[in-house]
Amino acid sequence: MACVPGRLSRVQINTGSGYNNLGGIVDITLNGNIDELECTDHDSDGVREYQPNHIDFTMDVTLRWDEDEPQQVELLNTLIPSPTSFALYFYLENVTGRRRFSADAFITSYSPSGPLDDSAGLDVSLRLSNVTIGAVP
């Protein structure tokens, strides 16, 4: 089994000027959740039955804040003065033929930090819509 170093992961955002790498990433987590439909009835012999329903995705991104990193500034510009959505690509490996997640996204929460003993950070949670999985071209 081949191991993929996490540092090969990338997020590219497009707020209208094309897809560009989001810089300063420390950690990226793509979260997928599948709703359940309970289908238990009198014929289920006392065992609950479920079927999968809709799937939804969120993404958590931890960044080292850099005021000079243009994509970080663009990301925050989608939040203030009025929240807007943007397009993104997420790659576990940005290698031709590997998987690329495409989605529309908007910020649901953000937490800038200025710790005493570490560098300034920015944690961002995103809600994803229209998620598709394809191959890196």
C-alpha positions as CSV (number, residue, x, y, z in Angstrom):
1,M,0.0,0.0,0.0
2,A,1.3,3.4,-1.0
3,C,1.3,6.2,1.5
4,V,0.4,9.7,0.4
5,P,2.1,12.5,2.4
6,G,-0.6,15.0,3.5
7,R,1.6,17.9,2.4
8,L,0.7,17.0,-1.2
9,S,-3.0,18.1,-0.6
10,R,-4.1,21.3,-2.2
11,V,-7.1,23.6,-2.1
12,Q,-7.7,25.9,-5.0
13,I,-10.3,28.6,-4.9
14,N,-11.9,30.6,-7.6
15,T,-13.7,33.8,-6.6
16,G,-13.9,35.0,-10.2
17,S,-10.3,35.3,-11.2
18,G,-9.6,31.6,-12.0
19,Y,-8.4,28.8,-9.7
20,N,-5.4,29.6,-7.5
21,N,-3.7,27.7,-4.7
22,L,-4.8,28.7,-1.2
23,G,-1.5,29.4,0.6
24,G,-0.5,28.8,4.2
25,I,-2.4,25.6,4.7
26,V,-1.6,23.6,7.7
27,D,-4.4,21.1,7.7
28,I,-7.4,20.3,5.5
29,T,-10.3,18.0,6.4
30,L,-13.1,17.0,4.1
31,N,-16.1,15.8,6.0
32,G,-18.9,13.8,4.4
33,N,-22.1,12.8,6.1
34,I,-24.8,10.6,4.8
35,D,-28.4,10.9,6.1
36,E,-30.2,7.8,7.0
37,L,-33.8,6.8,6.3
38,E,-35.3,4.5,8.8
39,C,-37.3,1.8,7.0
40,T,-38.2,-0.4,10.0
41,D,-41.7,-1.9,9.9
42,H,-43.7,-4.8,11.4
43,D,-42.0,-7.2,9.0
44,S,-38.5,-6.3,10.2
45,D,-38.3,-9.1,12.8
46,G,-37.4,-6.7,15.6
47,V,-34.3,-5.4,13.7
48,R,-34.1,-1.8,12.6
49,E,-33.6,-1.2,8.9
50,Y,-32.0,1.8,7.3
51,Q,-31.2,3.1,3.8
52,P,-28.7,5.8,2.8
53,N,-30.2,9.1,1.8
54,H,-28.6,12.4,0.9
55,I,-24.9,13.2,1.4
56,D,-23.6,16.5,2.5
57,F,-20.0,17.9,2.8
58,T,-18.1,20.4,4.9
59,M,-14.5,21.3,4.9
60,D,-12.3,22.5,7.7
61,V,-9.1,24.4,6.8
62,T,-6.4,25.5,9.2
63,L,-4.1,28.2,7.9
64,R,-1.0,30.2,9.0
65,W,-2.3,33.7,8.5
66,D,-0.4,35.7,5.9
67,E,-1.7,39.2,5.0
68,D,0.3,39.1,1.8
69,E,-1.1,35.7,0.6
70,P,-3.7,36.8,-2.1
71,Q,-5.9,33.8,-1.9
72,Q,-6.3,34.1,1.9
73,V,-7.4,37.7,1.4
74,E,-9.8,36.6,-1.4
75,L,-11.2,34.0,0.9
76,L,-12.0,36.5,3.6
77,N,-13.4,38.9,0.9
78,T,-16.2,36.3,0.3
79,L,-17.3,36.8,3.9
80,I,-17.2,40.5,4.4
81,P,-19.2,42.7,3.6
82,S,-21.7,40.1,2.5
83,P,-21.3,36.3,2.4
84,T,-20.9,34.9,-1.1
85,S,-20.1,31.5,-2.5
86,F,-17.0,30.6,-4.6
87,A,-15.8,27.5,-6.5
88,L,-13.1,25.2,-5.2
89,Y,-11.0,22.2,-6.0
90,F,-9.6,19.9,-3.4
91,Y,-6.8,17.5,-4.2
92,L,-5.3,14.8,-1.9
93,E,-2.5,14.6,-4.6
94,N,-2.3,17.1,-7.4
95,V,-1.2,14.5,-9.9
96,T,-2.7,13.8,-13.3
97,G,-5.2,11.0,-13.1
98,R,-5.7,11.2,-9.3
99,R,-8.9,12.4,-7.7
100,R,-10.1,16.0,-7.7
101,F,-13.1,17.1,-5.6
102,S,-15.0,20.1,-7.2
103,A,-17.5,22.1,-5.3
104,D,-19.2,25.4,-4.7
105,A,-18.5,26.6,-1.2
106,F,-19.2,29.4,1.4
107,I,-17.7,30.1,4.8
108,T,-19.9,29.0,7.7
109,S,-17.4,29.9,10.5
110,Y,-14.0,31.5,10.8
111,S,-11.7,31.9,13.8
112,P,-8.6,34.0,13.5
113,S,-6.0,33.4,16.3
114,G,-3.0,35.3,17.7
115,P,-1.5,32.9,20.2
116,L,1.3,33.8,22.6
117,D,3.7,31.1,21.6
118,D,2.9,30.3,17.9
119,S,2.2,32.1,14.6
120,A,-1.1,33.8,13.8
121,G,-3.6,31.4,12.4
122,L,-7.0,31.3,10.7
123,D,-9.4,28.3,11.0
124,V,-12.2,28.3,8.4
125,S,-15.2,26.0,8.0
126,L,-16.9,25.7,4.6
127,R,-20.2,24.3,3.5
128,L,-19.9,22.6,0.1
129,S,-22.6,22.2,-2.5
130,N,-22.6,20.4,-5.9
131,V,-19.7,18.2,-5.0
132,T,-18.3,16.0,-7.8
133,I,-15.3,13.8,-7.9
134,G,-13.3,13.5,-11.1
135,A,-9.7,13.0,-12.2
136,V,-7.0,15.6,-12.1
137,P,-6.6,16.7,-15.8
